[in-house]
Amino acid sequence: MKFLKIVFFIVLFINLSFGQQKKSFSIEDAITYATKNSPEIINAKLKVQDAKQQKIETRAIGLPKLSFSGDYNYFFDIPTQLLPDFISPSVYGVLAQEQLINHPPPQASDRFFEAKFGQNHNLTLGANLNSILFSGEYIIALKTSKVYESFSNQQMEATVKSVKDKTKEAYLPALLINENINILDKNIANLDKLKNEMQQMYKEGFVEQLDVDRLVLSLENLKVERENIKNQELIVKNVLKLTMGYPIEDSLEIADNIDKILNSIEDSKLFNNLNLDKRPDYLTLKKSLELQNLNIKRYKSQYLPTLVGFGSYSQKMVGNNKDDLKWFPTSLAGLSVKLNIFDGFGRKAKIQRAKLSLLMAENDLEKFQSVINMQVNNAKLAYTSASKRLKSREANLNLAERIYNTSKIKYKEGIGSSVELTQAEQSLYQAQANVLKAKYDLLVAKIKLYSALGY
């Protein structure tokens, strides 16, 4: 019994440990996760499936249609019609000619007799077949459904690229905060070590209490700053989770660092010539032009005739009782032609409107080409500027580190002041922040340039 309790607690501890594990994501991991779980991509894939079904639905319009019908009726009272009595006058006329009667015959308009049409049992079984033999509008509709399926696939690719770009944009602020926290942790550790050394020197009488207090104040300021950034980290991670389609309540850790991502992006591709066919959003607009052209053809095809073939076959069984039931067949086949001659210039107006829509779409495409070119040029300028700024900031950081290390040595040897050390410390922190921001700006510029080029 005691052994079972031990096993139970071990299993419980293992489950809790695994349940509390945090999932770590590199930027590529985050992109891969987003492409599988983003609601935008899921909906785009559903639209592709819908386009496929729409193509099948359109194709079915022109395929032969076969239907079966069956009707059974039992008349308790057969419908009765009153017919003019045209029989009695004839009979009276014959009898009068044979001199069997000598009074005038009755008039047909004055007398009626009851006539029942039908049988008690009526069973009809039939089959109908019809099919479009020719329709210009149907032919264009088939082409349109195929192009629309291709358009939906192109839209999905554009959505995938958009989600990837959004994931990168959401990942970078979380990455920046993570890097900032790492730098703060190192600075806090170094400053805490220096504080302990100063406290020991104070006990030995080499420094004043004011010098120690300044270090304590700087240390506390760093801790407060770290706490503030840590709170911001929760916000940016939630944005990243939402973009990825990741559960908000689950924990997520940033696995990458800025230097690793910067080195992973090939600089050689950044200044390649722009290839518009690598931009899914551009290809989507081109495909929409094709749909606009087909829309014009659809309206023009309505001037052509529509030819439909049809046929039917049925068997009808009638009778008053089971002994006199009989089957009677009926069959037919035919063609139906429909040609719209004049519709009040409605189709002409529709064609003109479709042409105007095509012109507007062509203008939008031309404008979008200009926008893409502007994006690429601006991204290249931003990349060049960010690259130069990073080199300058790194040189300043090296200088700030030398000044801080020199000030620390001078202070320990008693030839420097605590004010000088504090100023050097603040300059170092600012230089570190500037380098981190410059790396972040360069990374953002690289990613935007990659995206603008269609990668």
N, C-alpha and C positions, 0 to 999 in steps of 0.2 A: 504493500500500500504506500509506504514511504517512497519507494522507488518510482511509482506511478506519479506521485505528486511532483517529484523532482523533474521527471520527463515533461510533465504538463507545464511547469514554470519555464523550463528551457525553451519549449516550443513557443510559448507565449512571448518570451523575451525576443526570440528570433523574428516572430511575426511583427512585433512592435518595431523592432530595429529596421526591418525592411520597409515597413509602412512609413517610417519617418525619413527614409532616404530621399534626398533631393535629386531631381533629374537635372543633369548638366547638359547644356546645349551650346555647341559651336554655332557660328553663323550659318554654316552649311546645314547642320542638323536642324536648325530653326526653319530654314527655307524648305527642306525636305518635309518636315512635319507640316508646315503650312500648306504645301501643295497637296497633301493628302486630307487635311482636316479643315481647311478654310471654307466657310459657308459659301463664299463667292465662287470658289472653284467647283464646289459640289453642285451649286445651282447652274453653273455654266455647263457642266457635264450633263445635267438633267435636260438642259435646253438642246444639247446635241441629240440626246435620245428622242426628245420631242420632235426635232426636225426630221429624224429618220422615220418616225411614225407618220409624220405629216406627208412625207414623200410616198409612203405606202398608201396612205389615205387618198392622195391625189391620183396615184396610178390606178387605184380601184375604181375611180369614176369611169374610166374608159374600158374596163374589163367587162365581159359578158355577165349579165345578172340573170340568175335562174331562181324562180320562186315557185312554190307549190301552195295550192289552196284547196280547201275542202269545206263543203257546206252541206248540212243535212237539215231538211225542214219536214215536219209532219203537220199537216193541216187537219185539225179537228173539224173545221168547217171550211170547205173549199170556197174561195171568193166567187161571188155571183155577180153577173152583169145583166142588166135589163136591155134586151135587144128589140128593135121594132119588129112587129109581127108581120113579116113579109111572106109567110108561108100560107096563112089562112086565106088571104085574098086570091092567091093562085089556085088553091084547092076549090074555093067557091066558083071561080071562073070556069074551071074544067067541068065541074058538076053542072053548072048552068048551061054550058055548051051541049052537054049530054042530056039536058032537059030533066035532070033529076031534082033540081030545085028551081024555083022561079022568083025568089026574092033577091035583092041586090047584095053583092058581097060586101063584107066589112072593109073599112079603110085601114091600111097598115099603120097610119099615124095615130089611130085611136086605140090600138091594142099593142101590148108588149108581152114577151115571154122571157122567163128566167133561163139564163144560160150559165153553167158552171165550167170554168176553164181551169184545168190542172188536175193533179192526182193527189191522193193523201200523202204518199211517200215521195220525197224529192231529195236525191243525193247527187251532188256535183263535185267531181274531182278534176282539178286542172293544173297545168304547168305553164308558166310564162317565161319566155326568154327574150331579152333585149340587150342591145349593145350599140355603143357609139362606133360607127364606121368611119366617120371623118368629122373632126372638129378642130379648127385652127386654134381656138382658145385652149382646148385640152392639150394640144401639142406644146404650146407655150407654157401652160401650167406644169407639165412634166419637167420641162427644162428649168423652170423657176424653182421647183421643189428640190432639184438636184443642186442648183446653185445655192439655194438657201441652206441646205445641209452643209455645203462647203463653207458658207458664211458663218454658220454656227460653230463649226470647228475652228475657224479663224478667230472668232470671238472668244472661244475658250482659250486659245493660245495667248491672246492678248490679255485675258483675265489672269492666266497663270503668271505671265510676266509682271503684270500689275501687282499681284499678290507678293511675288518675289521681291519686287522693289519696295513695297510697303513693309515687308518683313525686315529687309535690310535697314530701312529708315527707322523702324521701331527698335531694332537690335542695337543700333549704334549709341543712342542715349544711355541705354542700360550698360553698354560696354564702357562708355566714358565714365559713368558713375562708379562702376566696378574698379576701373583703373585708378580713379581718384581716391577711392577708399584704400586701395593697396598702397598708394603713395603716402596717404595720411597715416596709415598703420606703421609704415617705416619711419616716418618723421616722429611719430609719437614714441616709438621704441627708442630712437636715437636721443630724443629730447629727454625722455625719462631716464635714460642712462646718464646723460650729462647732468641732470638734476641731482641724481644720487651722488655723482662725483662732487658736485658743488656743495651738497649738504655735508659730505665728509670733510671737504676743505673748510667749510664754515665751522665745523666742530673743532678743527685744528687751528682756527683763527686766521686762515689765509684769505678769506673773502668775507664780505659783509652779508647780513641777513637780507638786505635789499636785493643783492644779486641773486640769491636763492629765490626770493619772492617773484622776481621777474621771470625766472625760468618756470616756476610753478604756474604763473599766470599764462605764459605762452602755451604750456602743456594743456591747461584747462581749456584754453581757446581752441586748440586743435581738436580736443575731445568733443567739444560742443559742435564744432564744424563737422566732424565726422558723424555725429548723431543726426544733424540736419540733413546731410547727404544721404544717410541711411534711410531716412524717412522718404526722401525723394525717390530712392531706389524702388520702393514698393509701388509708387505711382507708375514709373516708366516700365516696370516689369509687367504690371497689369495691362498696360497698353500693348506690350509685346505679346502677352498671352492672348489678348482679344484678337490681334492681327493674325496670330498663328492658328486660332481655333483651339487653343489650349485651355483646359479647365482653370478658371480663375482661382478656385480654392486650392489647387495643387501648387506646390512649391517649384521654383525654377531657378537654376543657377546659370551664370554666364561662364562658359568654358574658354572662350577665346580671349586674346589680347590684341591691342591695336597694332603692335609691330608685326604679329603673325599674319593678320589680315592684309596689312599694307604690302608685305612681302609676297603674299599669295597672288596678288593681282599683277598680271604681266604688263609692265610699262610699254612693251613694244606694240601692244594692240591699241594703246590709248590715242595714237596719232594716225591710225589707219583712216583711209578715206571712208566717208559715210556710204553705207549700202542700205538704201531704204527698204529693200526686200527683207532685211533682218528685223525690221520693226513690225511686229504683229498688228499693232494699231493702224499702221499705214496700209498694210495688206487688207485689213478689215474694211477700210474706207474704199479701197479699190474694188473689193468684192461687192460693196454696196452700189457702186456705179454699174456693175454688171446687172444687178437686180433692177436698177432704175431703167436700164435699156430694155430689159425683158418686160417691164411694166408697160412701156410704150408699145412693144410688139403685141402684148396681150390685148390692149384696146384696139389696135389695128386689126387683129385677127377676128374681132367681132363682126367685121364686114364680110367675112367668108361664110358660106353656108355650113350648116350642121346636118349631117346625115346619120340617121339612127335606124337600125334594123330591129325588127321585133317578130315574134312568133308565139303562138299559144296553141295548146291542145287540151281538150277537156272531154270528159265522159259524164253524161248525165243519166242517172237511173230514176225512173218514175213508175208509179203504179199505185193501185188502191189497196192491194194485198200482196202477199208473198207469191201468189201464183201468177200474177200478171206483171211482175216487175221486169222492166226492159232497160237496156243501156242504149244511149244514143250519143255518138261521138260528134265533136265539133273541133275543127282545126283551121288555123289561118296563119299567114305570114305576110309581112308587109314592110315597106320603107316609109320613113318620115323625113322630109326635108324642111329645114327652117332657115329662112334668109331674111335678115333685118334690112328693109329697104330704106326707111327713113325714121329717125328717132328724134327729130327736132334739133339736130346738131349737138346732141348730148355727148356722143362718143367723140366728136371732133374736139369739143371742149376738154374732155378727159385726156385726150392725146396731147393737147397743148399744155395742159397742167402738168402731165407727166414729163414733157420735154423741159418745162420750166424747173421742175424738181431736179431733173438731171443736170441742168446748167448750174443750179445752186450747189449740188453735190460736187460737181467738178471744181467750182470755186472753193468749196470747203477743202477739197483735196489739195488744191494748189496752195491755199493758205496754210494747211497743215505741213506741207513740205517746207515752207518758209519757217514755220515754228520749229520744226525738227532741226533745220540748219542753224537757227538761232540757238537752240538748246545745245547743240554740239559745240558751236563756237564759244558760247558763254562758259560751257563746262571746261573746255580746253584752257580758256583764260583763267578760270578759277583754279584749275589744277596747277598751272604754271605759277600763279601767284602764291598758292598755298605751299608749293614745294620750296620756293625761295624763302618764304616766311619761316618755314620749319628750320631751314639751315641757319637762319639768323638767330632764331630762338634757342637752338641747340648750342650755338656759340656763346650766347648770353648765359645759358645754364652752366656751361663749363667754367665760365668766368665767375659766376656766383658761387659755385662750389669751391673754387680756389680761395675766394675771399672769405667764405664762411670757415673753411678749414684753417686758414691762416689766423683769422680772428679768434677761433677757439684755442689754437695753440698759444697765441699771445696772451689770451685771458688766463689760461692755466698757468702760464709762466709769470703772470703778474705784471706784464707790460702792456696789457690791453684792458679796456673798460667793458663793463657789462652792456653799456649802451651800444658800443661798437658791435659787440657780439649779437645783440638783439636786432640791430639794423641789418647785419649780414644774414641773420637767420630769416628775417622777413623777406629780404631780397631773394634768398634761395627758394623759399616757398613760392614766391611770385614767379620766379623763373621756371620752377617745376610745373606750375599751373599753366604758364604760357606755352611750354613745350608740349604738354599734354593737349592743350587746346589746338595748337598748330598741327599736331599729328591727327587729331580728330577732324580738323578742317580739311587736311589733305586726304584723309580716308573718305570723307563725304564727297569731295571733289572727284576722286577716282571712281567711286561707285556711280555718281551721277553721269560722269563721262562714259563709263561702261554702258550704263543704261541707255543713254542718248544714242550711242553707236549701235544699239540693238543686242548687246551681249547679255 
